[in-house]
Amino acid sequence: MPLFITFEGGEGCGKSFQSKTLFRKLERLAIPSILIHEPGGTLLGERVRKLLKQASDISISPLTELLLFNASRSQLVGEVIQASLKKGQAVICDRFADSTIAYQHYGRGLDLQLVHEVNRIASQGCRPDVTFLLDAPPEIGLSRKRPDAQDRFEQEDLDFHRKVRAGFLKMAAQEPDRWVVIDSTLSRSKIAGVVWKRVERLFSN
């Protein structure tokens, strides 16, 4: 069944672990699926990812961030997501357009309509069937990261990360039918159970 499933949340929330856990479960059940991440998932996207997350020797403005994230997204949608959904695969994506709203609008302060419009163009009509928000105070999430291995976003101050978290929670409240908010301080197995309960319901519809 062609489901588009996304995982969102702040730094260190555990979304990458949970997206991989869900993918492995679908594999065990012989349900055709793919696991991808943003930015990345294509040759172009992986190069953009390095610029956005690891480049410490160049300055990247908020508007440039917005455009780079969406350049990677446009390539990923056109090259991978649309083709996979057409083949009937479930697509599990670690971050998608909601992250851009949280980080570039709520975090960086870019105009919301601008962010929405650029996201709309790059997403090419792709919209998640369900989005899991793994939520925790940023102090907890950041404490899970090694200080010597932090990327550009993890190095931002706590105020930035609090704005990002508030943005995610606001979006989830505005679309409760799509979003599932999960306390990411719960055990990994409990979180995986909540995720699977919702996904299993979608497959049975």
N, C-alpha and C positions, 0 to 999 in steps of 0.2 A: 504494500500500500504506500503511495507516494506522500509521506508525511514530511513536513519541514519543521524540525525541532531545534530550538536554539537555547543556549545556556548563557546567562548574563550575570554580572556581579562585579564588585570591586576587586582590587588586588588581593590575592591570597584567599579568595572565597571558596576555592575547591571546584570551580566549574570545569576545569580541564579534566580533573580526576573523574567527576561524575559523567561528563560527556563520554569519556573512554569506557567507563563502566557500563553505560547504557549501550554503547556500540558493541561491546563484547557480549552482552546479553542477547542482543538481536542476532549476532553471529551464531550463538549457540542454538537459537531457535530457528536458524536457517531463514531469517527474514532479510531480504536483500537491503543493504544499507551502506552508507559511506560516512566517514567522520572527517570533517574539515575544520579549519580554524581561520579566524580573521585577526589581523590582516595576514594574507598568505593563501595557501591552497593551490597556487599556480606558480609558474616560474617567475612571472612578473610580480605576483603578490609577495613571494618570499623575499625578493629584492627590496620591495617597498617596506616590508616588515623590518628589515635590518635598519633602514633609514629611520623609521618612526620610533623604534624601540631601543636601538642600540647606539645610534650615532650621537656621541657626546661632543664631537668636535665641530658641529654645525648648529646654527640657530634655525629652528622651524617655527614659523608663526602659527597661531591657531587656525587661520584660514588655509594655510598650506597643509596643515594636518588634516583638516576636513577634506580637502581635495585629494590628498594622497590616500587616505583611508578609502575614499570612494572610487578612486582609480583602481585600487586593488579589488574592491568589492565588485565593480562592474566586470572586471575580468573573470572573477570567480563565478559570478552569476552566469555569465555568457558561456564560460568554458566548462563549468562543472555542475552547478546547482540545477539549472534548467534541464540539462541533458539527463541528469540522474533522476529527477522527478518524472520526466517523460518516460523513462524506462521502468517506472513503478518502484523505485528505490526510496527508502527513508533516508533523509539527509539530516545528519546531526551536525550542527555548527556551533563551535565554541566562539561566541560573540557574533553579532551581526549589526544591523543598522541602529538598534537601540543603544548600543555602546557609544556610537557616535553622538547621539543626542545627549547621553549622560555626560560624556567627557568633553565634547566640544561646545555644547550649549551650556549645560549646568555647571561644568567644571571650568571651561575656558571663558564662557560669557558670549559666545557668538550668537547672533540673532537666531531665534528658534525657527522662524519661517525659512530662513536661508538654509539651515541645516536640514530641515524637512525636505526642501526642494531638491537639494543636491543628493540626499539619500534616495529620494523617489526616482530620480533619473538613473542612478547607479543600480538600484535594486531591480529595475525593469519588471515591476509587478510582483516580484517574489516577496511573500509575506509569511512569517512563521505561523504554523497551526497552533503551536504552543511554545511558550517561552518560560523557562525556569530561572527565577532570580534567586541566587544563593546569597542571602543577606547576612551581614555581620558588621559591627562597628569597625571602621577602618583600622583602629588601633590593633584589633585582633588579627585582621587579615594581613596587615603589614608585618606583624610580629612573626608570621609564618615564612617570611621571605628572608633569605640571607642578605645581610647588609652589603656584602661585597659583590652581590650579583644582581643588584637592583637595576631595572631598566629606566628609561626617561620618565615614565609615568609613576613608577613606584618611588622615585626620588622627589616627587612633588610633596608639598607640605600637607599637614593633616586637614587644614581648611579646604584645600582642593578636593581631597578624598571624601570629606564629609558632604560637600556639594554634589559630588558624583553619586554618592549613596542616596542622598535625598532625591536626586533626579530619577534614579531607578525606581525608588519607592513611589514617587508621584506617577510615573508612567504606568506602573503596575496597578495602582489604584484607579487609574483612568480606563484601563482595559482588563477588568477582572476575569473576563471569559477566556482571554488568551494567556495571561500571566499566572504563574504559580509561584508564590513567594515562600521560600523555605529558609528556616533558621540554619545557617551554615555552621553554627557551633554545635549542632547535633552530630552524632556519630556518622561516619561515612555510610554505614549499612542502613541507618534510619533514613538518611537523605536519599539513598538509592531506592529504598522502598517506596518513598513518596513519589519519586520520579516515575518508577515503573507503574505504579497504580494509575497515574494519569495517562501514561503512554498506552498501557494495555487497554484502557477505556476507549482511547481514540482508535486503536486498531479494531476494536469490536463494533464500532459504529458503522 
